[in-house]
Amino acid sequence: MLRTAEKPMTAREMMAAVLDGREPRATREQEIDLQSAILSLMRNRSGKLVEVVYPASGTGPVGWRPAVQIEENLLK
């Protein structure tokens, strides 16, 4: 999902994409657990497979995008 995303995604957006259309619906506790696991995964792979994207305003949620986009931007 992150590779095909048009913009960097937050952990909450990734969690919502994973759970979208799943039955039975996840409880709030399950959503929080999944969001925490995704955030941990992203932090562990930061700089290797994914890149942290900070908002221009310097506040708000941190987004993530594939590190491959870094290389593609350098080639342009």
DAPEVEN-V823091 format. One record per backbone hydrogen bond with DSSP energy under -1.0 kcal/mol. CO is the residue of the C=O (numbers start at 1). NH is the residue of the N-H. If there is no record, write none. Layout:
co=CO nh=NH
co=CO nh=NH
This chain:
co=9 nh=64
co=10 nh=14
co=11 nh=15
co=12 nh=16
co=13 nh=17
co=14 nh=18
co=15 nh=19
co=16 nh=20
co=19 nh=22
co=27 nh=31
co=28 nh=32
co=29 nh=33
co=30 nh=34
co=31 nh=35
co=32 nh=36
co=33 nh=37
co=34 nh=38
co=35 nh=39
co=36 nh=40
co=37 nh=41
co=38 nh=42
co=39 nh=43
co=40 nh=44
co=41 nh=45
co=45 nh=48
co=45 nh=49
co=45 nh=50
co=49 nh=67
co=50 nh=47
co=51 nh=65
co=53 nh=63
co=55 nh=58
co=63 nh=53
co=64 nh=9
co=65 nh=51
co=66 nh=69
co=67 nh=70
co=67 nh=71
co=68 nh=72
co=69 nh=73
co=70 nh=74
co=71 nh=75
